[in-house]
Amino acid sequence: MKAKVTITLKNGVLDPQGKAIEHALTALDFGGVDEVRQGKVIELDLAETDEAKAKTQVEAMCEKLLANTVIEDYSIELSA
């Protein structure tokens, strides 16, 4: 089973990389971009075949290592 974890900063947390991207887009004449927030995507190939168990396993990974849950949110997508 494959898992895709998307991690983003929580609303209200300053995002200096997002601001830098926003300014660069403006400098390159890409107008109409009001706000940029950046994040990361982690793809995992799991041996687990049961979807519920896989989700529980990936949630534990996020809570313990992959995401800083104080300042970051995460979402999980599973596929066969």
C-alpha positions in Angstrom: 0.0 0.0 0.0 1.2 3.5 -0.8 0.7 6.5 1.5 1.1 10.2 0.6 1.5 12.5 3.5 1.1 16.3 2.9 2.5 18.5 5.6 1.8 22.2 5.8 2.3 25.0 8.4 -0.8 25.7 10.5 -2.7 28.9 9.8 -1.2 31.7 11.8 2.3 30.3 11.7 4.7 32.6 9.7 5.9 31.1 6.5 9.1 32.9 5.3 9.7 30.4 2.4 6.1 31.0 1.2 6.7 34.8 1.4 10.0 34.4 -0.6 8.2 32.4 -3.3 5.4 35.0 -3.4 7.9 37.9 -3.9 9.8 35.9 -6.5 6.6 35.2 -8.5 5.7 38.9 -8.4 9.2 39.8 -9.6 8.8 37.4 -12.5 5.5 39.2 -13.5 3.1 36.5 -12.2 0.5 38.8 -10.9 -2.6 37.9 -9.0 -0.9 35.7 -6.4 -2.2 36.9 -3.0 -0.6 34.4 -0.7 1.8 31.5 -0.9 2.1 28.8 1.7 4.7 26.0 1.2 4.9 22.5 2.6 6.2 19.1 1.9 5.0 15.8 0.6 6.3 12.5 1.8 5.5 9.3 -0.1 5.8 5.9 1.7 5.5 2.4 0.3 4.1 0.2 3.1 4.0 -3.5 3.5 0.7 -3.3 5.3 -2.3 -4.2 3.1 -5.1 -3.4 5.6 -6.2 0.3 5.0 -7.2 1.0 8.6 -4.0 -0.5 10.0 -1.9 1.4 7.4 -3.6 4.7 8.3 -3.0 4.1 12.0 0.6 3.3 11.3 1.1 6.4 9.1 -0.6 8.6 11.7 1.8 7.4 14.4 4.7 8.1 12.0 3.4 11.7 11.6 2.9 12.3 15.3 6.3 10.9 16.3 8.6 12.0 13.4 7.3 13.3 10.1 5.3 16.4 11.3 5.9 18.9 14.0 2.3 18.9 15.3 2.8 22.1 17.3 3.2 24.2 14.1 2.2 21.8 11.3 -0.9 20.0 10.0 -0.8 16.8 8.0 -3.2 14.9 5.7 -2.8 11.3 4.6 -3.9 9.7 1.3 -3.7 5.9 0.9 -3.8 3.9 -2.3 -3.3 0.3 -3.2 
